[in-house]
Amino acid sequence: MFDLKKHVKARSIDEAIALLIENPGARLIAGGTDILIKLRHGKQGFSELVDIHDLPQLRFIKLDENNDILIGSGAVFNDIIESGIIQTHIPMLKDAAQSVGGPQIRNVATIGGNICNGVTSADSASSLFALDAVLEIRGRKTKRNIPVSDFYFGPGRVDLKKGEILTNIRISQKNYKGSSGFYYKYAMRNAMDIATIGCAVSLKTKNHVLEDYRIAFGVAGPVPMRCKITEETMRNKKVSRKLLQDISQAVEKDVNPRTSWRATKEFRMNIIKELCVRATKEALKRAGEEI
Ligand SMILES: Cc1cc2nc3c(=O)[nH]c(=O)nc-3n(C[C@H](O)[C@H](O)[C@H](O)COP(=O)(O)OP(=O)(O)OC[C@H]3O[C@@H](n4cnc5c(N)ncnc54)[C@H](O)[C@@H]3O)c2cc1C
């Protein structure tokens, strides 16, 4: 049973912020695919919802005057899959969106909810980490921008203060132009399952050399993470089979998976070492490289 005492629909971002301040115990609901499960479990002690589902000011995907990509927090995964901007510039995020849940979930679940829920398995998170995405957050009288890599404090804990809303996600042109990427999800089954491990790779090559290499994982630690040691070691290396082996060895130094009922630490480590190779290979293919 849902112990729901109050449900208020906001008609604007300002109204949503005002409602959150008026009702300090309330939580935001966007698609509801995470928050309604928490409400039903009843463990987090909230029973009031401020509804931002389908708010037009939050549901968009566009390029700004600098060709930065802006994704409204209320964009659902199907919006991302169908967006020409995403397909053209950051197909890796389309890979991630396609891997979420099933068709019904992708129709209502938002990218903002995916990030603000604060879990390491969020499929959109690794791609956003690899793209150095910036989160634009609004409060009653405040606006702040925070790199997605600084947003996660720990499992289920993110940098959102009372009355704040994630309005949109910004991906700067410098972080996607000329880059090719791929997101690879390993789960026990192909649909309706959260990631055992998710891996996003974004890279740039020049004359068959890795000019830029970024790799991020979900579920390789308590929060999504970039693999900085691997990235630094691989930059300026020649594209080759040996490179893939080196990546697979290097990631061990960056990650910290744990054992859960879903998979053991050792199994996850094996998957990590394989997924980084597969995601890199696919990203290289998109960059026109052959191995
Ligand atoms: C059957 C099923 C399958 C699933 N499969 C996957 C999967 O494969 N991969 C995956 O990553 N996830 C999966 N999920 C989890 C979920 O669908 C996603 O995390 C989804 O993106 C959450 O978005 P939402 O809009 O439903 O968020 P909601 O449930 O509405 O909100 C989630 C949290 O974010 C907060 N929030 C929402 N929007 C904002 C905002 N704009 N600003 C600040 N806070 C906000 C809410 O208060 C809440 O705490 C699945 C869920 C279900 C039920």
The ligand as an SDF file (V2000), in Angstrom:
LIG
                    3D

 53 58  0  0  0  0  0  0  0  0999 V2000
   10.9340   -2.1500  -13.5990 C   0  0  0  0  0  0  0  0  0  0  0  0
   12.0400   -1.1420  -13.4790 C   0  0  0  0  0  0  0  0  0  0  0  0
   13.1710   -1.2920  -14.2740 C   0  0  0  0  0  0  0  0  0  0  0  0
   14.2120   -0.3710  -14.1870 C   0  0  0  0  0  0  0  0  0  0  0  0
   15.3130   -0.5520  -14.9690 N   0  0  0  0  0  0  0  0  0  0  0  0
   16.3260    0.3390  -14.9080 C   0  0  0  0  0  0  0  0  0  0  0  0
   17.4790    0.1720  -15.7250 C   0  0  0  0  0  0  0  0  0  0  0  0
   17.5960   -0.7550  -16.5310 O   0  0  0  0  0  0  0  0  0  0  0  0
   18.4760    1.1120  -15.6160 N   0  0  0  0  0  0  0  0  0  0  0  0
   18.3900    2.1660  -14.7580 C   0  0  0  0  0  0  0  0  0  0  0  0
   19.3100    2.9800  -14.7130 O   0  0  0  0  0  0  0  0  0  0  0  0
   17.3050    2.3390  -13.9710 N   0  0  0  0  0  0  0  0  0  0  0  0
   16.2930    1.4580  -14.0170 C   0  0  0  0  0  0  0  0  0  0  0  0
   15.1940    1.6070  -13.2070 N   0  0  0  0  0  0  0  0  0  0  0  0
   15.1710    2.7240  -12.2540 C   0  0  0  0  0  0  0  0  0  0  0  0
   14.4160    3.9690  -12.7610 C   0  0  0  0  0  0  0  0  0  0  0  0
   13.5170    3.6790  -13.7850 O   0  0  0  0  0  0  0  0  0  0  0  0
   15.3970    5.0620  -13.2420 C   0  0  0  0  0  0  0  0  0  0  0  0
   16.3390    5.3830  -12.2520 O   0  0  0  0  0  0  0  0  0  0  0  0
   14.6460    6.3250  -13.6940 C   0  0  0  0  0  0  0  0  0  0  0  0
   15.4670    7.0560  -14.5630 O   0  0  0  0  0  0  0  0  0  0  0  0
   14.1830    7.2190  -12.5730 C   0  0  0  0  0  0  0  0  0  0  0  0
   13.5400    8.3370  -13.1480 O   0  0  0  0  0  0  0  0  0  0  0  0
   12.0920    8.8090  -12.6810 P   0  0  0  0  0  0  0  0  0  0  0  0
   11.7430    9.9720  -13.5040 O   0  0  0  0  0  0  0  0  0  0  0  0
   11.1390    7.6870  -12.6540 O   0  0  0  0  0  0  0  0  0  0  0  0
   12.4680    9.2670  -11.1840 O   0  0  0  0  0  0  0  0  0  0  0  0
   11.5280    9.3990   -9.9090 P   0  0  0  0  0  0  0  0  0  0  0  0
   11.2120    8.0550   -9.3720 O   0  0  0  0  0  0  0  0  0  0  0  0
   10.4020   10.3160  -10.1730 O   0  0  0  0  0  0  0  0  0  0  0  0
   12.5680   10.1240   -8.9530 O   0  0  0  0  0  0  0  0  0  0  0  0
   13.7680    9.4910   -8.5360 C   0  0  0  0  0  0  0  0  0  0  0  0
   14.4870   10.3840   -7.5180 C   0  0  0  0  0  0  0  0  0  0  0  0
   14.9900   11.5550   -8.1180 O   0  0  0  0  0  0  0  0  0  0  0  0
   14.3950   12.7310   -7.5530 C   0  0  0  0  0  0  0  0  0  0  0  0
   14.1760   13.6400   -8.6820 N   0  0  0  0  0  0  0  0  0  0  0  0
   13.5190   13.3440   -9.8400 C   0  0  0  0  0  0  0  0  0  0  0  0
   13.6100   14.3820  -10.6890 N   0  0  0  0  0  0  0  0  0  0  0  0
   14.3380   15.3440  -10.0500 C   0  0  0  0  0  0  0  0  0  0  0  0
   14.7800   16.6420  -10.4130 C   0  0  0  0  0  0  0  0  0  0  0  0
   14.5110   17.1930  -11.6090 N   0  0  0  0  0  0  0  0  0  0  0  0
   15.5100   17.3520   -9.5190 N   0  0  0  0  0  0  0  0  0  0  0  0
   15.8130   16.8320   -8.3160 C   0  0  0  0  0  0  0  0  0  0  0  0
   15.4180   15.5970   -7.9130 N   0  0  0  0  0  0  0  0  0  0  0  0
   14.6970   14.8620   -8.7670 C   0  0  0  0  0  0  0  0  0  0  0  0
   13.1220   12.2470   -6.8610 C   0  0  0  0  0  0  0  0  0  0  0  0
   12.7490   13.0750   -5.7840 O   0  0  0  0  0  0  0  0  0  0  0  0
   13.5690   10.8680   -6.3910 C   0  0  0  0  0  0  0  0  0  0  0  0
   14.3270   10.9680   -5.2080 O   0  0  0  0  0  0  0  0  0  0  0  0
   14.1180    0.7180  -13.2720 C   0  0  0  0  0  0  0  0  0  0  0  0
   12.9710    0.8700  -12.4990 C   0  0  0  0  0  0  0  0  0  0  0  0
   11.9430   -0.0420  -12.5960 C   0  0  0  0  0  0  0  0  0  0  0  0
   10.7190    0.1460  -11.7430 C   0  0  0  0  0  0  0  0  0  0  0  0
  1  2  1  0
  2  3  1  0
  2 52  2  0
  3  4  2  0
  4  5  1  0
  4 50  1  0
  5  6  2  0
  6  7  1  0
  6 13  1  0
  7  8  2  0
  7  9  1  0
  9 10  1  0
 10 11  2  0
 10 12  1  0
 12 13  2  0
 13 14  1  0
 14 15  1  0
 14 50  1  0
 15 16  1  0
 16 17  1  0
 16 18  1  0
 18 19  1  0
 18 20  1  0
 20 21  1  0
 20 22  1  0
 22 23  1  0
 23 24  1  0
 24 25  2  0
 24 26  1  0
 24 27  1  0
 27 28  1  0
 28 29  2  0
 28 30  1  0
 28 31  1  0
 31 32  1  0
 32 33  1  0
 33 34  1  0
 33 48  1  0
 34 35  1  0
 35 36  1  0
 35 46  1  0
 36 37  1  0
 36 45  1  0
 37 38  2  0
 38 39  1  0
 39 40  1  0
 39 45  2  0
 40 41  1  0
 40 42  2  0
 42 43  1  0
 43 44  2  0
 44 45  1  0
 46 47  1  0
 46 48  1  0
 48 49  1  0
 50 51  2  0
 51 52  1  0
 52 53  1  0
M  END
$$$$
